[in-house]
Amino acid sequence: MNSVVKLLDNIDSVMYYPILIIVMAIAGVYFTVRTRGVQVRLFGEALRVIREKPDDKNHVSSLQAMLVSTASRVGTGNIVGVSTAICLGGAGAVFWMWVMCIVATASAFVESTLAQIYKRKNSDGSSYGGPAYYIEKALHTPWLSVVFCVFLIATYAVGFNMLASYNLQSTFAAYSFYDAKTTPLVIGFVLALLVGYCVVGGGKRIVKFTGVIVPVMGVSYILVSLIVIFAHINLIPKMFSLIFSDAFNFRSIASGVAGSCMVYGIKRGLYSNEAGVGSAPNASASANVSHPVSQGLVQMLSVYIDTLLLCTATALMCLASGVERNADVSGAPYVQNAISTVFGAAGPVYITVAMVLFAFTTLIGNLYYVDNALIYLHGKKELSKTFMRIFHAICALVVLAGAIIPMDAAWAVADILMGGMTFINLPVCVVLGKVAIKTLDDYVRQRREGKTPVFRGKSIGLDENDLDFWRS
């Protein structure tokens, strides 16, 4: 196992530095420049658009599509991922997480806009789509769509679900009853049963309950973080000084780039907000809007909510608390130690509850994306109930396995598979970027003319034969 973990770590390190970080940075900067900073320039417009309702009440609104993607983004990475980045990479990881968020939000805008342009129509008039569809229709390379779907299935059914399971069980290490050999197995078994029960058609009340309670938990988590931060108000100046001094300690970064605060901040930020990975467009394509840019703008907010609110809440709470940080407390223990400085024994319990809810909705949300990819591979037709039951049973076993594997292996597998998706999606978005940029210009022009933007494919020179929507 040690040899396997070492091999995975080596692949992970090479994939992210220098290759993927350069690809992500180039794409993010390119889109930021070409869209003239859409993620900042049209932030107010995004807040306005999110309140718009679809023409048909039975169709998905921009807000609903954003909530689906946000539910998938908001998860254990907001707590454990940030803690891991700080403990292993240093406090400067927080700064690089912020930088990557702002830059990558332009990529999130482009991928979601493209998903809207090339979305497909169901028989009932609703829509679906994602990277597999804009790769097929715009680039006319269905084989690449197949490769992307394979990576998506592997990432969400295996990598992310194993990691969510591991992160959840790790929060129980703070309790006296925790036994390293048996407790992870028990927790993994219970979690696998719950996930299996829900995805085969049962547990609708459980899913509905978590769908309501997770947003409440997210808001309460931010409030709890603020309480911890202001309880240590005297340490706040020192905290920000540490973040910026560590972020710009280029001598330290250069001495070990792969394990530096910069790389950890970028990797964990990407895992949390998934900007440019190609997952959120699957939800974006389902929204009923009058113009593709509307959904692109709304998806920007999802990235900000995930990183600038929830991830930052974790980072500042941990650093402001002043508790010791090192590899031994990497993950949930560091966050639990931080919150205990104010809330005592109740702090770790609160983190455990938050992790249970975040992990569960992440696991269910991940399989939603997987089901869409399976349908694409099956010729865009529904699969048999027997096949799906067998597949979901395998997914439940993956959840069980995730609870008992080593931490390094769980993170490396997730990073590598996510990197594969990003390697396909981001270059495709760069190639198709001019389509999204023309669509953005069309939207801005109509807004300046005082109109409610309405999109037609031919207005930017698209072949309407490639489109199910946006025809004259």
C-alpha positions in Angstrom: 0.0 0.0 0.0 2.9 2.4 0.8 4.3 1.9 -2.7 0.9 2.5 -4.3 0.4 5.7 -2.2 3.9 6.9 -3.1 3.2 6.3 -6.9 -0.1 8.2 -6.7 1.6 11.1 -4.9 4.3 11.3 -7.6 1.7 11.3 -10.4 -0.4 13.9 -8.5 2.6 16.2 -8.0 3.8 16.1 -11.6 0.2 16.5 -12.9 -0.4 19.7 -10.9 3.1 21.1 -11.0 4.0 22.2 -13.5 1.4 21.0 -16.1 -2.1 21.6 -14.7 -1.3 24.8 -12.8 0.0 26.4 -16.0 -3.0 25.2 -18.0 -5.4 26.6 -15.3 -3.5 29.9 -15.0 -3.3 30.5 -18.8 -7.0 29.6 -19.3 -8.1 31.8 -16.3 -6.0 34.8 -17.3 -7.0 34.4 -21.0 -10.7 34.4 -20.1 -10.3 37.2 -17.6 -8.6 39.4 -20.3 -11.0 38.5 -23.1 -14.1 39.0 -21.1 -12.6 42.2 -19.6 -12.9 40.9 -16.1 -16.5 39.6 -16.3 -16.2 38.0 -12.8 -15.8 41.5 -11.3 -17.3 43.8 -13.9 -20.7 42.1 -14.0 -20.9 40.9 -10.4 -23.9 43.2 -9.8 -25.6 42.0 -12.9 -25.2 38.4 -11.6 -27.0 39.4 -8.4 -29.8 40.8 -10.5 -30.1 37.8 -12.9 -30.4 35.3 -10.1 -33.8 36.7 -9.1 -35.2 36.0 -12.6 -37.8 33.3 -12.9 -38.3 31.0 -15.9 -41.2 31.5 -18.3 -42.6 28.0 -17.4 -42.9 27.2 -13.7 -42.2 23.5 -14.5 -38.7 24.4 -15.8 -35.5 24.9 -13.8 -34.6 28.5 -12.9 -31.2 30.0 -12.8 -31.3 29.9 -9.0 -32.3 26.3 -8.9 -29.5 25.2 -11.3 -27.0 27.2 -9.3 -28.2 25.5 -6.1 -27.7 22.1 -7.6 -24.1 22.9 -8.6 -23.5 24.7 -5.3 -24.7 21.6 -3.4 -22.1 19.6 -5.2 -19.4 22.2 -4.6 -20.1 22.7 -1.0 -18.9 19.7 0.9 -16.1 18.2 2.9 -13.5 20.2 0.9 -14.7 23.4 2.4 -13.7 22.1 5.8 -11.1 19.3 5.5 -9.6 20.4 2.2 -8.8 23.9 3.5 -7.4 22.5 6.7 -5.2 20.1 4.8 -3.9 22.9 2.5 -2.9 25.0 5.6 -1.4 22.2 7.6 0.7 20.8 4.7 1.3 23.8 2.6 1.3 26.7 5.0 -0.9 29.7 5.8 0.0 31.3 2.4 -2.2 28.6 0.8 -5.2 30.7 1.7 -4.0 33.6 -0.5 -3.4 31.4 -3.5 -6.8 29.8 -3.0 -8.3 33.3 -3.2 -6.3 34.2 -6.3 -7.2 31.0 -8.1 -10.9 31.5 -7.2 -11.0 35.0 -8.8 -9.1 33.9 -11.9 -10.9 30.6 -12.3 -14.3 32.2 -12.0 -13.9 33.5 -15.5 -13.4 29.9 -16.6 -16.6 28.9 -14.7 -18.5 31.6 -16.6 -17.3 30.4 -20.0 -18.0 26.7 -19.4 -21.5 27.3 -18.1 -22.3 29.7 -20.9 -21.2 27.1 -23.4 -23.3 24.5 -21.7 -26.4 26.7 -22.2 -25.6 27.5 -25.8 -25.3 23.8 -26.8 -27.8 22.3 -24.4 -30.2 19.6 -25.7 -34.0 19.4 -25.5 -36.0 16.7 -23.8 -39.4 15.6 -25.2 -41.1 17.7 -22.5 -39.2 20.8 -23.5 -36.8 20.8 -20.6 -33.0 20.8 -21.2 -29.9 18.9 -20.4 -26.3 19.1 -21.4 -22.7 19.7 -20.3 -19.1 19.5 -21.7 -19.8 16.2 -23.5 -22.5 17.9 -25.5 -20.6 21.1 -26.4 -17.5 19.0 -27.3 -19.7 16.9 -29.6 -21.7 19.6 -31.2 -19.2 22.5 -31.4 -16.0 20.5 -32.1 -17.6 17.5 -33.8 -15.4 15.1 -31.8 -17.7 12.6 -30.1 -14.7 10.4 -29.2 -13.4 13.2 -26.9 -16.9 13.5 -25.3 -16.7 9.8 -24.5 -13.3 10.2 -22.9 -14.5 13.1 -20.9 -17.5 11.1 -19.6 -15.3 8.3 -18.6 -13.2 10.7 -16.5 -16.3 12.3 -15.1 -17.7 8.9 -14.0 -14.3 7.9 -12.5 -13.9 11.3 -10.7 -17.4 11.5 -9.1 -18.3 7.9 -8.6 -14.8 6.9 -7.4 -12.4 9.7 -6.6 -14.7 12.3 -5.0 -16.9 9.8 -3.2 -14.0 7.9 -1.7 -12.5 11.2 -0.5 -15.9 12.4 1.0 -16.2 9.1 2.8 -12.7 9.3 4.2 -13.1 13.0 5.2 -16.3 12.2 7.1 -14.9 9.2 9.1 -11.8 11.3 10.0 -13.9 13.7 12.0 -14.7 10.9 14.5 -11.0 10.6 15.4 -11.6 13.4 18.0 -13.7 11.1 20.1 -12.6 8.6 22.7 -14.5 5.7 21.2 -12.6 6.0 17.9 -10.5 2.9 17.0 -8.4 3.2 13.9 -9.1 -0.3 12.8 -12.8 -0.7 13.4 -14.4 2.8 13.5 -13.7 3.7 9.9 -15.1 0.4 8.7 -18.3 0.8 10.7 -18.8 4.4 9.6 -18.1 3.5 6.0 -20.6 0.6 6.1 -23.4 2.8 7.5 -22.7 5.6 5.0 -22.6 3.1 2.1 -26.0 1.7 3.2 -27.5 5.2 3.4 -26.2 6.2 0.0 -27.2 2.9 -1.6 -30.7 3.2 -0.1 -31.2 6.7 -1.4 -29.8 6.3 -5.0 -31.9 3.2 -5.7 -35.1 5.2 -5.2 -35.6 5.1 -1.4 -34.7 7.7 1.2 -36.5 10.6 -0.6 -37.3 12.1 2.8 -33.6 11.9 3.8 -32.5 13.6 0.5 -35.2 16.3 0.9 -34.3 16.9 4.6 -30.6 17.3 3.8 -31.5 19.6 0.9 -33.2 21.9 3.3 -30.8 21.7 6.2 -27.5 22.0 4.3 -28.1 25.7 3.3 -29.0 26.4 6.9 -25.9 24.6 8.1 -23.8 26.6 5.6 -25.0 29.9 7.0 -24.6 28.7 10.6 -21.1 27.6 9.8 -20.1 31.0 8.6 -21.6 32.6 11.8 -19.8 30.1 14.0 -16.6 30.9 12.2 -17.1 34.6 12.7 -17.6 34.0 16.4 -14.3 32.1 16.7 -12.5 34.7 14.6 -13.7 37.7 16.7 -13.2 35.8 19.9 -9.5 36.0 19.0 -9.7 39.5 17.6 -6.2 40.3 19.0 -4.7 37.7 16.7 -6.4 38.9 13.5 -3.6 41.3 12.4 -1.0 38.5 13.0 -3.2 36.1 11.0 -3.3 38.3 7.9 0.4 39.1 8.2 1.1 35.3 8.3 -1.1 34.6 5.2 0.6 37.3 3.1 4.2 36.8 4.3 3.9 33.0 3.7 2.2 33.5 0.3 5.1 35.7 -1.0 7.9 33.7 0.5 9.1 32.7 -2.9 12.4 31.3 -1.6 10.4 28.7 0.4 8.1 28.0 -2.5 11.0 27.5 -4.9 12.7 25.1 -2.6 9.8 22.6 -2.9 7.1 23.8 -5.3 5.1 20.6 -5.4 4.5 20.8 -1.6 4.3 24.6 -1.4 1.5 26.8 -0.1 0.9 28.0 -3.7 0.3 24.5 -5.1 -1.7 23.3 -2.1 -3.9 26.5 -2.2 -4.6 26.0 -5.9 -5.2 22.2 -5.7 -7.6 22.5 -2.7 -9.3 25.5 -4.1 -9.9 23.7 -7.4 -11.2 20.6 -5.5 -13.6 22.8 -3.6 -15.0 25.1 -6.2 -14.5 22.9 -9.3 -14.2 26.0 -11.6 -13.2 24.8 -15.0 -13.4 21.1 -14.1 -16.5 20.6 -16.2 -19.0 19.4 -13.6 -21.2 22.5 -13.0 -22.1 22.9 -16.7 -24.1 19.7 -16.3 -26.4 21.6 -13.9 -26.2 24.9 -15.8 -27.6 23.3 -19.0 -30.8 22.5 -17.2 -31.8 26.1 -16.5 -34.5 27.8 -18.5 -33.2 31.3 -19.3 -33.6 33.9 -22.1 -29.9 34.2 -22.7 -27.0 31.8 -22.1 -24.9 34.5 -20.4 -27.5 34.8 -17.6 -26.6 31.3 -16.4 -22.9 31.9 -16.9 -23.2 34.9 -14.6 -25.2 33.0 -12.0 -22.6 30.2 -11.9 -19.9 32.7 -11.0 -21.8 33.4 -7.7 -21.6 29.7 -6.9 -17.8 29.7 -7.1 -17.7 32.8 -4.9 -20.0 31.3 -2.3 -17.9 28.1 -2.1 -14.5 29.7 -1.9 -14.7 33.3 -0.8 -17.3 32.5 1.9 -17.2 28.9 3.1 -13.5 28.1 2.4 -12.4 31.4 3.8 -14.5 30.9 6.9 -12.6 27.7 7.6 -9.2 29.2 6.9 -9.6 32.3 9.0 -11.3 30.5 11.9 -8.4 28.0 12.1 -5.6 30.6 11.7 -7.2 33.1 14.1 -7.6 30.5 16.8 -3.8 30.2 17.2 -3.9 26.4 17.7 -1.0 24.3 16.5 -1.0 23.2 12.9 1.1 20.4 11.5 0.8 17.2 9.4 -0.5 15.3 12.5 -3.7 17.4 12.7 -4.1 17.9 9.0 -7.8 17.6 8.0 -10.7 17.6 10.5 -8.6 17.6 13.7 -7.2 21.0 13.0 -10.7 22.5 12.4 -12.0 20.8 15.5 -9.2 22.0 17.7 -9.8 25.6 16.4 -13.5 25.6 17.1 -12.9 24.0 20.6 -11.0 27.2 21.7 -14.4 28.9 21.9 -17.1 26.2 22.0 -15.2 23.6 24.1 -16.4 20.0 23.7 -19.4 21.1 21.6 -17.1 22.4 18.9 -15.9 19.0 17.5 -19.5 17.7 17.7 -20.7 20.6 15.5 -18.0 20.0 13.0 -18.9 16.3 12.9 -22.6 17.2 12.2 -21.6 19.6 9.5 -19.4 17.0 7.9 -22.1 14.4 8.0 -24.5 16.7 6.2 -22.0 18.1 3.7 -20.6 14.7 2.9 -24.0 13.1 2.4 -25.3 15.7 0.0 -21.9 15.6 -1.9 -22.2 11.9 -2.3 -25.7 12.1 -3.7 -25.0 15.1 -5.8 -21.9 13.5 -7.3 -24.0 10.5 -8.5 -26.4 12.9 -10.2 -23.5 14.0 -12.5 -22.5 10.4 -13.0 -26.0 9.3 -14.1 -25.9 12.1 -16.8 -22.6 10.8 -18.1 -23.8 7.2 -18.2 -26.8 8.3 -20.3 -24.5 10.0 -22.8 -22.4 6.9 -23.1 -25.5 4.8 -23.7 -26.4 6.8 -26.8 -28.3 9.5 -24.8 -30.9 6.9 -23.7 -31.9 5.8 -20.2 -30.2 2.7 -18.9 -32.1 -0.3 -17.5 -33.1 -0.3 -13.9 -31.2 -3.5 -13.4 -27.9 -2.0 -14.7 -28.4 1.2 -12.6 -29.0 -0.8 -9.4 -25.9 -2.8 -10.0 -23.9 0.3 -10.7 -25.2 2.1 -7.6 -24.4 -0.9 -5.5 -20.8 -0.7 -6.8 -20.8 3.0 -5.9 -21.9 2.2 -2.4 -18.9 -0.2 -2.1 -16.6 2.6 -3.3 -18.0 4.7 -0.4 -17.1 1.9 2.0 -13.6 1.6 0.6 -13.0 5.3 0.9 -13.6 5.2 4.6 -10.7 2.8 5.2 -8.0 3.9 2.8 -5.1 6.1 3.8 -5.5 9.9 3.7 -2.8 10.4 1.1 -4.3 7.9 -1.3 -7.8 9.4 -1.0 -6.6 12.9 -1.9 -4.2 11.7 -4.6 -6.9 9.6 -6.4 -9.4 12.5 -6.3 -6.7 15.0 -7.5 -5.6 12.8 -10.4 -9.1 12.0 -11.7 -10.2 15.6 -11.3 -7.1 16.7 -13.2 -8.0 14.4 -16.1 -11.4 16.1 -16.4 -9.8 19.6 -16.3 -7.2 18.7 -18.9 -10.0 18.0 -21.4 -12.5 20.7 -20.4 -10.3 23.7 -20.1 -8.5 23.4 -23.5 -11.9 22.8 -25.1 -13.2 26.0 -23.4 -10.3 27.9 -24.8 -10.9 26.7 -28.3 -14.6 27.5 -28.0 -14.0 30.7 -25.9 -14.7 33.0 -28.8 -18.3 31.7 -28.9 -18.8 32.5 -25.3 -17.2 35.9 -25.6 -19.4 36.8 -28.6 -22.4 35.7 -26.6 -21.3 37.9 -23.7 -20.9 40.9 -26.1 -24.4 40.3 -27.4 -25.8 40.2 -23.9 -24.0 43.4 -22.8 -25.1 45.2 -26.0 -28.8 44.4 -25.3 -28.5 45.5 -21.7 -27.0 48.8 -22.8 -30.0 49.3 -25.1 -32.3 48.8 -22.2 -33.6 45.5 -23.4 -34.1 42.2 -21.6 -31.4 40.1 -23.4 -32.8 37.4 -25.7 -30.4 35.1 -27.6 -30.5 33.8 -31.1 -27.7 31.6 -32.4 -27.5 33.3 -35.8 -26.8 36.7 -34.2 -23.2 35.6 -33.4 -22.8 33.4 -36.6 -23.6 30.0 -35.1 -25.0 27.2 -37.3 -28.5 26.7 -35.9 -28.4 23.1 -37.1 -26.0 22.5 -34.2 -28.5 23.9 -31.7 -31.7 22.6 -30.1 -32.5 25.9 -28.5 -31.8 29.6 -29.5 -33.1 29.2 -33.1 -34.9 32.0 -34.9 
